[in-house]
Amino acid sequence: MAERPDQAGEGSAGQSIEGIQTTFSSRELIYPSIVAFLAWVVCVYDYIMFGTLLPKMADDFGWATATSTAIATIVSVGTFFVAILVGPMIDYVGRKRSLIITTAGTGLSSLLTGLTPAALAAPFLSIVRAISGLGYSEQAVNTTYLNELYGNRKSRGFVYAFVQGGWPIGVLLASAFTALLLGTVGWRGVFMLATIPALIVAALGFRLRESPRFLAMQRVRQLEKENQHEEAVEFGRHFDIDVHHVEETTLQQIFEPDIRRHTIFLALAFLTNWIGIQVFAVLGTTVLTEGKGVSFGSALTVLIVSNAAAYIGYLCHGFVGDRIGRRLTIAGGWVISGLAYTLMLFGPSSQGFVLTMYTIGLFFIIGPYAALLFFMGESFPTRVRGTGASFVNAMGPIGAISGGALLTAFLTLTGDNMVLAAFLSGALATVLSGLLMLGTRDVKDPSEAEVTGGSTA
């Protein structure tokens, strides 16, 4: 029998099993980490740019605010469905190819947005911007792919935090380039120029190696198709790969009894946390100015504070997650965030106190996403790692829609009391998301996800 791969991930580089290289040196991991980081940056760039430029597009097309809001909502729903489909693509087409497709798809989304025909702008954008769901889902590709390359390295979560840090960097680049280029090339030109870096990064993806666990899973599925079940089970054991339910679609598998509870709790935690993010991060300026009478002076200040807090938070939570476990790190961070926002809302209205609590809240609501994304990858077995991560990730747009709707509803119910409405819709949802995390599987090692409590027969 062939030896199992080195689960520590730090053994001799180049070790192979059944012709598949299973261990990599740190040097060999630099290139895929950089490409994954760049892919996430360009995907975030496109994703954020639509929201940034939507008011300008609305002016050009003569849309009322209600029309813009409706289109943004339709795009979010479309993003959800595209994100759901990305999961099976990761698991069946491959991690490497999925990174290329999601990044190139982002470039296509930017290009088509720039070419929007004025006569059909609303329906055209509703469809085309849904393609940006590919870019939004690129982070699910990253967590699946890098989880399987990093193996069980002690600092894998901290290293991944640098990759996930592409979000605040992408946000800042989108804002900066929009400010620099909008007056020269217009919103169409800004979108079309964004196509270039996306296609360059997609091209870099062709030099990536495929994940060894995906290659092994391909072989398992092939053996199952050939009715060689015992051989498939034995081959899977060489790689510590669980082969339960492989005859079913991956979307069916994530709701099988062995991981159903984990899927549901993780998805609900992600969704409710995005409600909090929508209220305090996306609509944070409104909450602060109308609820606490505080002004940052400019939207740029809000942007800098939130994204600086996010990036530092990513690194800190990535580091802590490696030491005390990612599930506890995420749950604790989100509960602290919800409490900080509650103190901000009901505490003194002095600018120093409010901004301090707001920054702490942002640090602990956004920072845990570095640990969360990596946890999403390591907590699902290889056979559904991409589908599980993508399904959970797809809850984000639904949470965002729900957050805006809940805030509006509570404002109506409380007579436009922003403090109470933000607490009921955002702060409570943030605390709840942390508590829901405690219902997920406590996985501290990638191989633990493969043990699902059933027979492989």
Secondary structure as UniProt FT lines:
FT   TURN            7..8
FT   TURN            13..14
FT   STRAND          16..17
FT   TURN            18..19
FT   STRAND          20..21
FT   HELIX           26..61
FT   HELIX           65..92
FT   HELIX           95..114
FT   HELIX           118..120
FT   HELIX           121..128
FT   HELIX           129..131
FT   HELIX           132..136
FT   HELIX           138..150
FT   TURN            151..152
FT   TURN            154..155
FT   HELIX           156..164
FT   HELIX           166..204
FT   HELIX           205..207
FT   HELIX           212..225
FT   TURN            226..227
FT   HELIX           229..238
FT   TURN            239..240
FT   TURN            244..247
FT   HELIX           250..253
FT   TURN            254..255
FT   TURN            257..259
FT   HELIX           260..277
FT   HELIX           278..282
FT   HELIX           284..286
FT   HELIX           287..291
FT   HELIX           299..324
FT   HELIX           326..346
FT   HELIX           351..366
FT   TURN            367..368
FT   HELIX           369..378
FT   HELIX           382..384
FT   HELIX           385..393
FT   HELIX           395..413
FT   TURN            414..415
FT   HELIX           418..422
FT   HELIX           423..427
FT   HELIX           428..437
FT   TURN            438..439
FT   HELIX           446..450
//
